[in-house]
Amino acid sequence: MEKKVKQLRFANNLKSIDNLYELKKIGAGHDGIIYEYENQAIKELKYDLDTRKQQCLMTFDKVQYFIEWSKYFKRIVAPHDILLDNDGMYCAYSMDLIKKIDLNDYPISNTPINIFLNSIHELYEDFEILNKMHVLAKDINSGSYLFDENFIHLCDLDKYIIYPEYKSINFMNKKIYNYTISKFLYSLMYDKSLSKEDLKKLSNWVRKCSGNNIFLNQLDEELTPILNEPISEYTNNVKKKILVKS
């Protein structure tokens, strides 16, 4: 079988990658495949330019816009350079590589609450930057979360939407931020042994948190007295309250 070869070149410094397919594959999604290169993650994009535009994926204009703002993000993993193929066509972009922790050695549930709180406050600051950019976060799912020693990061910005400056998106981003945090907490409460009715109660809790304007403030109040406890201490108590109260 003939060896697959794809040479790429960074737009900023013209440094080249001899063959993308010789790099370690570290992830994949419906819109691209991610490889590890030095201290970077390279996302090779699927689909042609027209399809990316139609499906609101990472177009050339969108990736350039994110690159302009990438230095301001702390928890959102944004593109910081584009890569071109041998024909000079935009076909990939690079991001910082998040060195994921081994969840077998260090379960997420054991993370101290102070680290969790710090991460979600920094993520809130990132959502404030999205507001300034007039960008709406979209398509947050289980694959959007990355975890390293500093805890939560969000990746996969391809479906984020850039709106005209006159359109206010702050309220929508606030709901999406709340959803992002409450859905993560839900994942720690999830148990295969729970009944459909119990899972529905937990889902209703996520829905309520998403629409709660003071959700982050309430988390601060509830978690500050137990900063050195693992996050599971909190989620186990919340889970009991939700299921008993309901």
Backbone bond lengths (Angstrom), bond angles and torsions (degrees), N, CA, C in turn:
res aa  C-N    CA-C-N  psi(-1)  N-CA   C-N-CA  omega(-1)  CA-C   N-CA-C  phi
1 M - - - 1.460 - - 1.534 109.44 -
2 E 1.326 115.61 136.15 1.453 119.96 -179.23 1.529 110.77 -70.27
3 K 1.305 115.71 135.23 1.454 122.27 -178.01 1.533 110.93 -68.53
4 K 1.335 116.03 131.21 1.461 119.95 177.73 1.524 109.52 -76.74
5 V 1.320 116.44 132.89 1.450 121.38 -179.62 1.527 108.94 -132.72
6 K 1.334 115.62 133.15 1.463 120.21 174.04 1.524 108.06 -142.00
7 Q 1.314 115.17 109.54 1.460 120.69 179.18 1.521 109.43 -90.97
8 L 1.337 115.68 136.48 1.459 120.92 179.94 1.519 109.88 -127.84
9 R 1.332 114.44 157.83 1.459 119.75 178.54 1.524 109.37 -136.26
10 F 1.339 116.55 131.47 1.456 120.84 176.72 1.525 109.94 -68.91
11 A 1.320 116.64 137.23 1.464 120.22 -178.07 1.524 112.18 -70.66
12 N 1.342 117.74 -34.89 1.464 120.46 -173.78 1.518 113.36 -72.84
13 N 1.335 117.18 -49.19 1.463 119.10 -175.08 1.528 113.72 -115.53
14 L 1.339 115.93 1.99 1.467 123.00 177.96 1.534 113.37 63.92
15 K 1.327 116.74 13.20 1.460 120.27 175.50 1.523 108.77 -66.03
16 S 1.321 116.83 142.26 1.464 119.48 -174.77 1.518 112.82 -112.33
17 I 1.312 114.43 151.38 1.468 123.36 170.65 1.524 106.01 -108.85
18 D 1.325 117.08 118.72 1.461 120.22 -173.14 1.518 112.38 -63.34
19 N 1.330 116.57 -42.57 1.464 119.27 178.98 1.518 109.88 -150.91
20 L 1.325 116.08 108.76 1.460 121.85 -179.55 1.522 111.51 -55.38
21 Y 1.348 116.66 -35.47 1.460 120.73 -171.95 1.535 113.26 -78.23
22 E 1.323 116.51 -3.25 1.465 119.52 173.26 1.524 111.25 -91.82
23 L 1.331 116.87 -7.03 1.460 120.86 178.70 1.526 110.38 -79.37
24 K 1.318 115.70 159.39 1.464 121.61 177.93 1.532 110.46 -71.17
25 K 1.309 116.29 126.33 1.465 121.70 177.11 1.529 108.93 -81.42
26 I 1.330 117.18 125.08 1.472 119.52 -175.66 1.527 113.35 -120.56
27 G 1.327 117.57 -0.80 1.461 118.81 179.05 1.513 110.97 -178.37
28 A 1.333 114.55 166.27 1.467 119.99 179.45 1.515 109.32 -159.16
29 G 1.319 115.05 151.35 1.457 121.23 176.80 1.507 109.44 -146.76
30 H 1.332 116.04 -174.82 1.461 118.77 -177.31 1.524 111.78 -68.23
31 D 1.349 117.03 -19.55 1.463 119.79 -174.04 1.522 113.67 -114.72
32 G 1.329 117.88 4.80 1.449 117.65 178.98 1.518 114.06 173.05
33 I 1.339 114.61 169.39 1.462 122.48 179.05 1.529 107.92 -119.53
34 I 1.332 116.86 140.05 1.461 121.61 -174.18 1.527 109.92 -112.70
35 Y 1.339 114.87 133.22 1.459 122.44 -179.37 1.531 109.54 -122.72
36 E 1.320 115.13 156.04 1.460 120.75 177.05 1.528 109.54 -97.36
37 Y 1.343 115.51 129.44 1.464 121.04 178.06 1.527 108.58 -138.37
38 E 1.340 115.77 111.89 1.456 121.37 -176.63 1.534 108.46 52.24
39 N 1.336 119.34 -120.82 1.462 120.83 179.84 1.524 111.55 -104.14
40 Q 1.326 115.35 30.42 1.458 120.82 -176.40 1.524 110.98 -129.85
41 A 1.316 114.22 159.46 1.463 121.29 170.71 1.524 107.03 -111.10
42 I 1.327 116.79 129.72 1.465 122.21 -179.75 1.517 108.53 -108.62
43 K 1.321 116.50 122.41 1.466 119.83 177.27 1.520 109.89 -103.27
44 E 1.323 115.99 112.01 1.460 121.94 175.15 1.529 107.35 -82.84
45 L 1.310 116.76 124.80 1.459 121.13 -173.19 1.524 112.23 -87.95
46 K 1.318 114.95 140.63 1.456 120.89 171.81 1.529 109.19 -87.71
47 Y 1.302 116.29 166.98 1.461 124.24 173.46 1.533 112.81 73.20
48 D 1.310 114.15 157.19 1.464 119.82 176.98 1.529 109.48 -84.57
49 L 1.320 116.99 174.26 1.456 121.71 -174.41 1.520 112.56 -60.88
50 D 1.332 116.81 -41.15 1.470 119.99 -179.02 1.524 111.04 -63.76
51 T 1.330 116.97 -41.80 1.472 120.48 179.66 1.519 110.56 -64.65
52 R 1.335 116.78 -40.34 1.467 120.14 178.19 1.523 111.21 -60.91
53 K 1.328 116.46 -39.49 1.470 119.96 177.99 1.527 110.82 -66.07
54 Q 1.324 116.36 -45.67 1.462 121.03 -177.80 1.518 112.25 -63.22
55 Q 1.330 116.72 -35.60 1.462 121.28 -176.66 1.533 112.75 -97.02
56 C 1.340 116.42 10.01 1.476 121.58 179.58 1.526 112.48 55.93
57 L 1.327 116.30 41.97 1.454 121.38 178.35 1.535 109.74 -93.18
58 M 1.320 117.43 -161.89 1.462 120.59 -172.89 1.530 111.04 -82.31
59 T 1.316 115.48 87.70 1.454 121.06 176.32 1.529 110.06 -74.63
60 F 1.322 116.16 171.72 1.457 121.03 179.39 1.531 110.86 -62.65
61 D 1.332 117.15 -43.93 1.468 120.65 179.66 1.528 111.19 -63.69
62 K 1.330 116.62 -40.95 1.460 120.19 -178.43 1.520 111.38 -66.26
63 V 1.330 117.09 -44.23 1.462 119.28 -178.34 1.524 110.87 -65.45
64 Q 1.328 117.79 -37.32 1.462 120.50 177.38 1.532 110.84 -64.08
65 Y 1.312 116.28 -38.37 1.464 120.60 179.61 1.528 110.69 -64.79
66 F 1.321 116.47 -43.40 1.470 119.77 178.68 1.529 111.25 -66.33
67 I 1.324 116.82 -36.88 1.466 120.19 178.97 1.527 110.47 -60.19
68 E 1.329 117.30 -38.57 1.461 121.51 179.76 1.527 111.91 -61.21
69 W 1.314 116.92 -31.70 1.464 122.03 -175.35 1.526 113.32 -103.22
70 S 1.314 118.28 -5.71 1.466 121.53 -168.97 1.529 113.42 -58.70
71 K 1.328 117.76 -32.15 1.473 120.04 -176.34 1.522 113.24 -68.00
72 Y 1.330 117.51 -14.54 1.464 120.41 -177.17 1.520 113.45 -88.75
73 F 1.341 116.81 -16.36 1.463 119.98 -175.61 1.526 112.08 -80.88
74 K 1.329 115.36 141.91 1.458 121.52 175.76 1.525 111.87 -106.88
75 R 1.315 116.93 -34.05 1.470 120.69 -173.74 1.526 113.20 -122.12
76 I 1.310 117.25 -18.58 1.462 120.57 177.10 1.524 107.84 -91.50
77 V 1.318 116.01 124.58 1.468 121.57 -176.69 1.524 108.35 -86.88
78 A 1.326 115.63 100.57 1.466 121.60 -174.19 1.523 111.52 -103.27
79 P 1.331 118.02 155.13 1.465 120.90 175.12 1.527 111.25 -60.60
80 H 1.346 116.58 143.03 1.460 118.71 175.06 1.527 113.05 -125.83
81 D 1.327 117.29 -1.70 1.467 119.89 173.57 1.526 108.04 -163.50
82 I 1.332 115.78 156.79 1.461 120.57 175.20 1.517 108.87 -107.27
83 L 1.330 115.86 156.46 1.459 121.44 177.28 1.516 109.68 -122.67
84 L 1.324 115.24 141.95 1.455 122.48 -176.75 1.522 109.82 -114.30
85 D 1.333 116.31 149.23 1.465 119.39 175.49 1.529 109.86 -87.17
86 N 1.305 116.81 -172.04 1.466 120.58 -176.34 1.520 113.47 -66.65
87 D 1.317 116.37 -17.88 1.467 120.56 176.88 1.521 111.82 -93.21
88 G 1.328 116.25 5.11 1.457 119.86 -179.77 1.514 113.57 77.78
89 M 1.337 116.99 17.46 1.461 121.15 -178.64 1.524 110.49 -93.70
90 Y 1.330 115.80 138.74 1.468 121.98 175.94 1.524 109.13 -67.93
91 C 1.324 117.29 121.97 1.463 119.68 -176.27 1.526 112.88 -140.94
92 A 1.352 117.37 -1.75 1.466 120.01 -178.76 1.523 108.94 -161.81
93 Y 1.330 115.24 164.73 1.459 119.09 172.76 1.526 109.43 -142.27
94 S 1.328 115.32 159.51 1.460 120.28 -177.60 1.519 110.10 -111.12
95 M 1.338 115.00 154.10 1.461 123.33 178.63 1.515 108.29 -141.36
96 D 1.328 116.83 167.07 1.454 119.94 171.04 1.528 109.09 -63.89
97 L 1.310 115.61 142.71 1.464 120.82 177.48 1.523 109.60 -86.61
98 I 1.315 116.35 120.02 1.464 121.38 175.67 1.525 107.88 -89.56
99 K 1.326 115.28 115.85 1.464 119.89 -177.80 1.524 109.36 -81.71
100 K 1.311 114.53 96.65 1.460 121.17 -172.41 1.527 112.07 -67.05
101 I 1.337 114.65 143.01 1.454 120.14 176.68 1.531 109.58 -77.77
102 D 1.309 115.82 156.02 1.461 121.56 175.58 1.529 107.55 -81.40
103 L 1.328 116.18 109.14 1.462 120.53 -174.91 1.533 112.16 -69.50
104 N 1.331 117.42 -14.99 1.468 119.73 174.77 1.526 110.78 -75.00
105 D 1.339 114.92 -36.68 1.467 119.77 179.81 1.523 112.03 -84.29
106 Y 1.322 115.20 -29.58 1.462 118.89 -175.72 1.527 109.28 -139.37
107 P 1.324 117.32 82.64 1.467 120.50 -178.71 1.525 111.85 -58.61
108 I 1.317 116.01 141.99 1.464 121.60 -179.68 1.525 111.11 -56.37
109 S 1.323 116.35 -37.39 1.468 120.96 -176.46 1.526 112.94 -62.46
110 N 1.347 117.11 -19.63 1.463 121.07 179.71 1.525 113.56 -84.90
111 T 1.318 116.59 -5.63 1.464 120.56 -177.28 1.527 110.63 -62.23
112 P 1.331 117.45 130.29 1.478 119.78 177.79 1.525 111.49 -61.21
113 I 1.301 116.28 144.82 1.462 122.06 -176.18 1.524 112.00 -61.08
114 N 1.331 118.06 -33.97 1.467 118.84 -179.96 1.532 111.77 -63.47
115 I 1.333 117.33 -35.60 1.467 120.73 177.34 1.529 109.95 -69.61
116 F 1.314 116.19 -42.23 1.464 120.56 176.36 1.528 110.77 -58.58
117 L 1.330 117.36 -48.74 1.462 121.12 -178.53 1.522 111.93 -61.47
118 N 1.308 116.50 -42.96 1.466 119.74 179.45 1.525 110.59 -60.95
119 S 1.327 116.25 -41.86 1.465 119.81 -177.93 1.524 112.15 -66.35
120 I 1.329 117.72 -39.89 1.465 118.22 -177.66 1.528 111.78 -76.65
121 H 1.344 117.18 -24.44 1.462 118.78 173.85 1.532 110.31 -71.38
122 E 1.306 116.68 -40.02 1.464 119.27 177.25 1.523 110.58 -67.73
123 L 1.328 116.78 -35.62 1.459 119.49 176.05 1.521 110.69 -65.58
124 Y 1.330 117.09 -36.65 1.466 120.48 175.93 1.536 110.31 -60.39
125 E 1.329 116.66 -41.58 1.465 120.60 177.29 1.528 110.67 -61.36
126 D 1.324 116.49 -37.24 1.464 120.24 177.56 1.526 111.33 -65.39
127 F 1.320 117.14 -37.63 1.465 119.95 177.30 1.527 110.67 -67.16
128 E 1.326 116.84 -31.57 1.463 120.03 174.24 1.536 110.21 -64.78
129 I 1.318 116.78 -36.09 1.467 120.07 175.65 1.525 110.30 -66.12
130 L 1.328 117.11 -41.44 1.475 120.08 175.83 1.526 110.37 -56.61
131 N 1.343 116.81 -40.24 1.468 120.03 178.22 1.524 111.13 -60.85
132 K 1.332 116.29 -43.30 1.469 120.24 178.90 1.529 110.97 -63.67
133 M 1.333 115.77 -32.28 1.461 120.97 179.81 1.525 111.96 -80.10
134 H 1.337 117.21 -10.85 1.467 123.07 -172.84 1.529 109.99 61.96
135 V 1.331 114.65 41.73 1.461 121.51 179.64 1.521 109.18 -114.24
136 L 1.329 115.43 129.38 1.463 121.72 178.27 1.519 109.59 -97.70
137 A 1.328 117.03 125.05 1.467 121.39 175.78 1.534 108.95 -68.15
138 K 1.307 116.16 137.51 1.469 121.05 -178.46 1.516 110.75 -141.20
139 D 1.335 114.15 159.32 1.461 122.20 170.84 1.529 112.29 59.74
140 I 1.354 116.62 42.92 1.459 120.28 175.04 1.531 108.33 -76.95
141 N 1.331 116.24 120.16 1.463 120.51 179.50 1.524 109.21 -142.78
142 S 1.311 117.27 -175.17 1.466 120.43 -175.15 1.523 112.24 -59.69
143 G 1.339 117.05 -29.47 1.453 120.45 179.55 1.519 113.46 -78.39
144 S 1.331 117.10 -5.92 1.468 120.68 -179.24 1.520 112.82 -81.99
145 Y 1.342 116.63 -15.93 1.465 120.55 -175.87 1.526 110.86 -92.57
146 L 1.340 115.42 134.18 1.454 121.75 170.87 1.525 107.83 -124.49
147 F 1.325 117.26 144.14 1.458 120.93 -177.85 1.520 110.25 -127.61
148 D 1.337 116.12 124.20 1.450 120.92 171.42 1.523 108.36 -123.99
149 E 1.322 118.02 -162.84 1.466 120.42 -178.00 1.529 112.33 -63.96
150 N 1.325 116.36 -21.62 1.468 120.72 177.90 1.525 112.52 -95.14
151 F 1.305 115.62 7.11 1.464 124.87 174.38 1.522 114.05 81.14
152 I 1.326 119.02 -133.71 1.461 122.12 -163.20 1.533 113.48 -70.00
153 H 1.346 114.92 135.54 1.463 123.56 166.21 1.528 107.12 -133.28
154 L 1.321 115.89 154.94 1.461 120.78 174.99 1.523 109.35 -114.42
155 C 1.324 115.99 134.72 1.462 120.86 178.05 1.522 109.52 -124.57
156 D 1.325 115.60 -175.61 1.471 122.70 174.50 1.528 111.65 66.06
157 L 1.329 115.18 72.02 1.461 121.84 -178.08 1.519 112.38 -92.20
158 D 1.322 117.69 4.85 1.460 120.64 -169.92 1.526 113.97 -55.80
159 K 1.338 117.50 -35.13 1.462 119.62 -177.00 1.530 113.68 -95.78
160 Y 1.332 117.37 3.38 1.464 119.38 175.28 1.529 108.44 -60.89
161 I 1.321 116.54 145.97 1.464 121.07 -172.89 1.527 111.01 -112.83
162 I 1.332 116.39 130.65 1.462 122.15 174.86 1.523 108.11 -91.79
163 Y 1.339 116.11 121.85 1.460 121.49 -178.93 1.527 110.84 -105.19
164 P 1.342 117.18 158.92 1.465 120.41 174.63 1.532 110.28 -60.09
165 E 1.320 117.10 153.74 1.459 121.45 -174.42 1.525 113.20 -62.23
166 Y 1.333 117.11 -26.52 1.462 119.06 -176.74 1.523 112.59 -76.24
167 K 1.318 118.01 -14.19 1.470 120.51 -176.56 1.521 110.09 -91.07
168 S 1.317 117.06 124.05 1.463 121.50 179.16 1.529 109.60 -84.87
169 I 1.311 115.43 126.23 1.470 119.89 -179.17 1.523 111.33 -118.95
170 N 1.330 117.12 5.20 1.474 120.59 -175.06 1.522 112.19 -56.38
171 F 1.333 116.03 -44.31 1.465 120.10 -177.42 1.532 110.57 -64.44
172 M 1.334 116.49 -42.74 1.466 119.87 -179.72 1.524 111.02 -66.05
173 N 1.337 116.98 -41.75 1.463 119.70 178.60 1.524 111.90 -65.32
174 K 1.328 116.09 -33.34 1.473 119.74 177.98 1.533 109.78 -63.40
175 K 1.309 116.91 -43.17 1.465 120.48 178.46 1.534 110.85 -64.60
176 I 1.327 115.92 -39.82 1.465 119.54 -179.52 1.522 110.31 -68.58
177 Y 1.329 116.49 -38.94 1.472 119.71 176.16 1.531 109.96 -61.01
178 N 1.332 117.05 -49.40 1.466 121.02 179.19 1.527 111.05 -58.44
179 Y 1.335 115.19 -41.13 1.469 119.72 178.17 1.522 110.29 -62.01
180 T 1.329 116.62 -43.62 1.459 121.32 -178.59 1.525 111.59 -57.69
181 I 1.331 116.16 -43.82 1.464 120.10 -178.30 1.528 110.88 -74.95
182 S 1.319 117.31 -46.73 1.467 119.57 -177.70 1.531 111.66 -67.22
183 K 1.326 117.12 -33.29 1.468 119.71 177.65 1.523 110.55 -68.01
184 F 1.333 116.72 -35.26 1.464 119.69 175.09 1.530 110.03 -63.58
185 L 1.337 116.80 -45.62 1.463 120.22 179.05 1.527 110.49 -62.59
186 Y 1.321 115.78 -37.83 1.475 121.03 175.97 1.540 110.15 -57.38
187 S 1.350 116.10 -41.50 1.467 119.92 -178.20 1.531 111.39 -61.81
188 L 1.339 116.65 -29.56 1.466 119.88 177.32 1.532 111.36 -78.99
189 M 1.318 116.66 -25.03 1.472 120.36 178.18 1.526 112.33 -84.37
190 Y 1.325 115.81 -19.58 1.460 120.36 -175.05 1.527 111.37 -62.54
191 D 1.304 114.40 139.37 1.458 121.28 179.66 1.529 107.09 -146.42
192 K 1.321 116.92 130.67 1.468 120.80 -178.38 1.521 112.55 -60.36
193 S 1.322 116.55 -23.19 1.458 119.97 -177.78 1.529 112.65 -79.84
194 L 1.328 117.66 -10.97 1.464 120.79 -178.58 1.519 110.57 -68.93
195 S 1.313 115.16 145.27 1.463 120.69 178.15 1.526 110.13 -76.05
196 K 1.311 115.97 165.77 1.463 120.40 177.35 1.523 110.59 -60.19
197 E 1.311 115.88 -36.23 1.463 120.54 179.85 1.532 110.70 -66.03
198 D 1.315 116.90 -41.94 1.464 120.45 178.66 1.529 111.13 -66.38
199 L 1.324 116.12 -40.86 1.468 119.77 178.40 1.527 110.70 -64.29
200 K 1.303 116.32 -34.73 1.462 120.61 177.08 1.522 110.41 -65.14
201 K 1.329 116.83 -38.62 1.465 120.90 177.86 1.527 110.77 -63.67
202 L 1.329 116.41 -41.23 1.461 119.95 178.05 1.526 111.07 -66.53
203 S 1.327 116.41 -38.71 1.470 120.40 177.66 1.523 111.25 -65.10
204 N 1.324 116.55 -37.92 1.472 120.69 176.86 1.530 110.66 -64.20
205 W 1.338 115.95 -34.68 1.464 120.02 177.05 1.529 110.22 -63.78
206 V 1.333 116.71 -43.07 1.479 120.97 177.16 1.522 110.19 -60.13
207 R 1.324 116.29 -42.10 1.467 120.53 -179.93 1.525 111.11 -62.55
208 K 1.317 116.94 -42.20 1.464 120.70 179.27 1.527 111.07 -66.30
209 C 1.317 116.64 -42.73 1.468 120.99 179.22 1.525 110.77 -62.71
210 S 1.327 116.82 -37.55 1.460 120.61 -178.07 1.522 111.61 -61.70
211 G 1.308 117.25 -34.56 1.451 120.96 -179.22 1.516 114.36 -95.00
212 N 1.337 116.77 8.62 1.464 121.30 -176.84 1.529 110.09 -90.76
213 N 1.328 117.19 112.75 1.470 121.68 -176.62 1.523 113.45 -65.05
214 I 1.321 117.94 -21.32 1.467 120.36 -177.63 1.530 110.92 -115.57
215 F 1.311 116.52 27.42 1.471 121.20 -176.94 1.528 111.46 -57.70
216 L 1.331 117.95 -47.94 1.466 120.95 -179.12 1.528 111.03 -63.72
217 N 1.322 117.22 -39.93 1.471 120.59 177.75 1.528 111.22 -61.99
218 Q 1.314 115.92 -41.12 1.463 119.74 178.88 1.528 111.47 -65.95
219 L 1.325 116.63 -38.87 1.467 119.29 176.36 1.526 110.33 -61.82
220 D 1.328 116.56 -42.14 1.469 120.43 177.96 1.528 110.83 -57.29
221 E 1.325 116.01 -47.20 1.466 120.69 -178.13 1.531 111.59 -63.87
222 E 1.315 116.16 -41.36 1.462 120.03 -176.32 1.531 112.60 -75.54
223 L 1.337 116.45 -31.80 1.461 119.57 -171.97 1.524 114.29 -96.48
224 T 1.320 118.09 -23.85 1.465 120.75 -177.64 1.530 113.38 -55.76
225 P 1.337 119.66 -39.32 1.480 119.21 179.19 1.528 114.62 -69.54
226 I 1.350 117.07 -13.99 1.472 119.31 -175.55 1.537 110.63 -127.13
227 L 1.318 117.38 40.51 1.458 122.29 -173.35 1.528 113.89 -58.96
228 N 1.304 117.68 -31.70 1.462 120.15 -175.90 1.525 113.97 -90.30
229 E 1.321 115.57 -2.15 1.467 120.01 177.78 1.532 109.97 -80.18
230 P 1.339 118.09 156.80 1.476 119.81 173.65 1.521 110.01 -69.75
231 I 1.307 116.85 152.75 1.469 121.10 -178.10 1.533 110.87 -60.90
232 S 1.319 117.48 -26.12 1.468 120.86 178.26 1.532 111.93 -62.62
233 E 1.342 116.74 -28.35 1.464 120.38 177.47 1.521 110.04 -59.13
234 Y 1.318 114.84 -42.15 1.469 120.11 -179.91 1.528 111.51 -73.25
235 T 1.332 116.93 -49.22 1.467 119.30 -175.23 1.537 111.79 -65.02
236 N 1.318 117.11 -33.99 1.478 119.06 177.43 1.530 111.06 -64.41
237 N 1.336 116.67 -40.98 1.459 120.34 179.06 1.530 111.35 -68.15
238 V 1.323 116.14 -42.26 1.475 119.60 178.95 1.527 109.72 -62.93
239 K 1.308 115.91 -43.52 1.467 121.28 -179.50 1.535 110.68 -58.28
240 K 1.311 116.98 -45.44 1.475 121.13 179.57 1.531 110.28 -61.06
241 K 1.327 115.76 -44.81 1.474 119.85 -179.10 1.513 111.53 -62.65
242 I 1.338 116.74 -42.93 1.466 120.64 -178.59 1.531 110.34 -63.18
243 L 1.319 116.57 -46.44 1.452 120.21 -174.39 1.530 112.42 -74.86
244 V 1.326 116.84 -34.17 1.465 120.01 178.37 1.528 110.71 -75.26
245 K 1.341 115.43 -45.12 1.462 120.76 -177.88 1.516 111.73 -62.79
246 S 1.332 115.54 -38.13 1.454 119.25 -177.62 1.506 111.40 -75.03
